């Protein structure tokens, strides 16, 4: 049975070290050796993500990207041999103004050797990682994945593309590739076709949960037995939001483990959107409960309150709600009966 590390393991890391070095410490301690999604211990995986997130959201952004890359490589196979302690990023956003092209060069013993050309945006931890899984496009216009080493000619980490105060330490900048060597992973289209795509997407909700939990924990710790009724009411609202979100995350992890090869899109989107809503409630009530003092004088609290709204925008808001609504309609038509299964007790 996988036993996740206690939350207090992560507490001192970013207080003593930068986020890149903190990621290295987590890897050296073996805390990145998580159960794969759908392996029967998905909740244990999410508990570790949430534990890191509850202490530092920028650190979990790097940690989640590293562990996601390891899961992708394990699921699709064919990745390069990398040194022990390698720090991975997962950079698969595809904005219209940044595109990486895969140029095929030759077959090798570890997979298809390619060269990368173009700019990759939203590269979290680009200056800290040693390797990355990146998405791009082959000559036929098909979406592909590749693994690339960052320590080589043809890779330039820029200082461009990130100006936010929230999640500033994630350093999610643009990276430019100019003929960098890489190894293609899997077949074209495998990234989104594999079961782990939506399973991993659901894991982001666990990171958001951890961020909200960290904020809630500080409100709770600052609420004594003689707190006024208004502060207690805000704490009660936080209790409702987090309790409901935690229950749905546990249910979602259980569903994924019972259906490891099924498409988890609906489960993942429901969990993400519910957690986004819960996190918004937690932040709303936390700010009103504690007032201006901690927001101005407590660096940890203020940073979490600035980081979480930025991290939550990894959700596509109403677009995701519309997509989930379409899935609910499709599911109901297929079942040819009343309410969708997820609406029944």
Secondary structure, 3 states (H helix, E strand, C coil): CCCCCCHHHCCCHHHHCCHHHHHHHHHHCCCCCCCCCCCCCHHHHHHHHHHHHHHCHHHHHHHHHHHHHHHHHHHHCCCCCCCCCCCEEEECCCCCCCCEEEEEEEEECCEEEEEEEEEEEEECCCCCCCEEEEEEECCCCCEEEEEEECCCCCEEECCCCCCCCCCHHHCCEEEEEEEEEEEEECCCCHHHHCCHHHHHHHHHHHHHHHHHHHHHHHHHHCCCCCCCHHHHHHHHHHHHHHHHHHHHHHHHHHHHHHCCCCCCHHHHHHHHHHHHHHHHHHHHHHHHHHCHHHHHHCHHHHHHHHHHHHHHCCCCCHHHHHHHHHHHHHHHHHHCCCCCHHHCC
